């Protein structure tokens, strides 16, 4: 699947994906990262870059899980 995805998409593209419910940002405190098409994407001046490094993806998954747990009722 990753072969069909570009490494870079525009801000407009990601905004449309977000509005359509296809891209998700874990929360405002998460920074400039979002999840789209089973990949993490990082925002920068010219658009969004797809994260291809497995270690970085794992770190972002763990950070998102901590944020979800903290915001759940009774979370810490």
Steps between C-alpha positions, in 0.01 A plus 500: 500500500780747578624471141184677383528782752714806430767605745365856504149645482388862513341673797178530296498125433541413867238756602252335262591155634450626856165660414387171341597309815786318326785665691514526876710715726513356853459841659620860499782419740631231265673745270510497122437128446197312377400149399382442141478175302665303784806726497616792709553831321696799626418856400766737375495828309417352157258222600495166680777237486417130540696336781687202357727425795361208708656629822341844456161341422523286813585805709206694358266203564616482862462874549148495351405206727624689807296803396185287449549331839552831676184650350283193570272516806715411799819530290823630636 
